[in-house]
Amino acid sequence: MARYYAFLAFAIVFLLAAIAMPVVAHAERVRDLGSFQSVRSNQLTGYGIVVGLDGSGDDNFAYLTQAMKGVSGRFGLQLPAGVNPALKNAAAVVVTADLPAFAKPGQQIDVT
């Protein structure tokens, strides 16, 4: 019986301590926790095909042929199997640009 009263006393003390403890919820915004130096620009990179080069394009490069087949497929043109187009008038190009922070639609940017 003494164990029962000891357990009961412990339970009452524990419950009183739990009730006496303040329960406070505290919220923080993410932007208040970190510091940000500034908004940064984004670098854009694109891959494309230039056509109409009058014989001065990339001739017989596998990546250009594969790219041309992919582009023509997107436009709904299907090249027959085994056909390897001669691409003397086309060249593969890579373009890059820096999109400044807070750029607006229609804003001009420098492309290299």
C-alpha positions as CSV (number, residue, x, y, z in Angstrom):
1,M,0.0,0.0,0.0
2,A,2.9,2.3,0.7
3,R,4.2,1.9,-2.9
4,Y,0.7,2.9,-4.1
5,Y,0.8,6.1,-2.1
6,A,4.3,6.9,-3.2
7,F,3.4,6.4,-6.8
8,L,0.2,8.5,-6.3
9,A,2.3,11.3,-4.7
10,F,4.8,11.2,-7.5
11,A,2.0,11.3,-10.1
12,I,0.4,14.3,-8.4
13,V,3.7,16.2,-8.2
14,F,4.4,15.4,-11.8
15,L,1.0,16.6,-13.0
16,L,1.3,19.8,-10.9
17,A,4.7,20.5,-12.4
18,A,3.4,19.9,-15.9
19,I,0.5,22.3,-15.3
20,A,2.8,24.9,-13.8
21,M,5.1,24.9,-16.9
22,P,4.2,27.6,-19.4
23,V,3.2,26.4,-22.8
24,V,4.2,29.0,-25.3
25,A,4.3,28.6,-29.0
26,H,6.8,30.8,-30.8
27,A,6.9,31.4,-34.5
28,E,9.7,32.8,-36.6
29,R,9.7,33.8,-40.3
30,V,12.3,32.2,-42.4
31,R,13.6,35.5,-43.7
32,D,14.2,36.7,-40.1
33,L,16.4,33.7,-39.4
34,G,18.9,34.1,-42.3
35,S,20.6,37.1,-43.8
36,F,20.7,37.5,-47.5
37,Q,23.3,39.8,-49.2
38,S,21.2,40.6,-52.2
39,V,19.2,39.1,-55.0
40,R,21.5,37.6,-57.6
41,S,21.4,37.4,-61.4
42,N,20.9,34.1,-63.3
43,Q,23.0,32.8,-66.1
44,L,21.1,31.4,-69.0
45,T,22.5,28.9,-71.5
46,G,21.0,27.8,-74.8
47,Y,21.8,25.4,-77.6
48,G,20.6,25.9,-81.1
49,I,21.1,25.4,-84.8
50,V,21.9,28.2,-87.3
51,V,20.9,27.4,-90.9
52,G,21.6,29.2,-94.2
53,L,25.3,29.5,-93.9
54,D,26.0,28.9,-97.7
55,G,28.4,26.0,-97.3
56,S,30.4,27.3,-94.3
57,G,28.6,25.3,-91.6
58,D,29.6,22.3,-89.5
59,D,30.0,19.4,-91.9
60,N,29.4,15.8,-90.8
61,F,29.5,16.3,-87.1
62,A,27.4,13.6,-85.3
63,Y,26.1,16.0,-82.6
64,L,24.7,18.4,-85.3
65,T,23.1,15.6,-87.2
66,Q,21.5,14.2,-84.0
67,A,20.3,17.7,-83.0
68,M,18.8,18.4,-86.5
69,K,16.9,15.1,-86.4
70,G,15.6,16.0,-82.9
71,V,14.5,19.5,-84.0
72,S,12.8,18.2,-87.2
73,G,11.0,15.6,-85.1
74,R,9.6,18.3,-82.9
75,F,8.2,20.0,-86.0
76,G,6.6,16.8,-87.1
77,L,9.1,16.0,-89.8
78,Q,10.3,12.4,-89.9
79,L,13.5,11.5,-91.7
80,P,13.6,8.0,-93.1
81,A,15.8,5.5,-91.3
82,G,19.4,5.4,-92.6
83,V,19.3,8.9,-94.1
84,N,22.2,11.0,-92.9
85,P,21.5,14.6,-94.0
86,A,24.5,16.6,-95.3
87,L,24.5,19.7,-93.2
88,K,27.0,22.0,-95.0
89,N,24.7,25.0,-94.5
90,A,24.0,24.5,-90.7
91,A,26.1,24.9,-87.5
92,A,25.5,24.1,-83.9
93,V,25.7,27.1,-81.5
94,V,25.7,27.7,-77.8
95,V,24.5,31.1,-76.5
96,T,24.8,32.5,-73.0
97,A,23.3,35.5,-71.2
98,D,23.1,37.0,-67.8
99,L,19.6,37.7,-66.7
100,P,19.9,40.5,-64.1
101,A,18.1,40.5,-60.8
102,F,14.6,42.0,-61.0
103,A,14.4,41.6,-64.8
104,K,11.1,42.5,-66.3
105,P,9.4,40.8,-69.3
106,G,10.5,42.4,-72.6
107,Q,13.7,43.8,-71.0
108,Q,16.7,43.6,-73.4
109,I,19.7,41.6,-72.3
110,D,23.2,41.0,-73.8
111,V,23.6,37.5,-75.4
112,T,27.0,36.1,-76.2
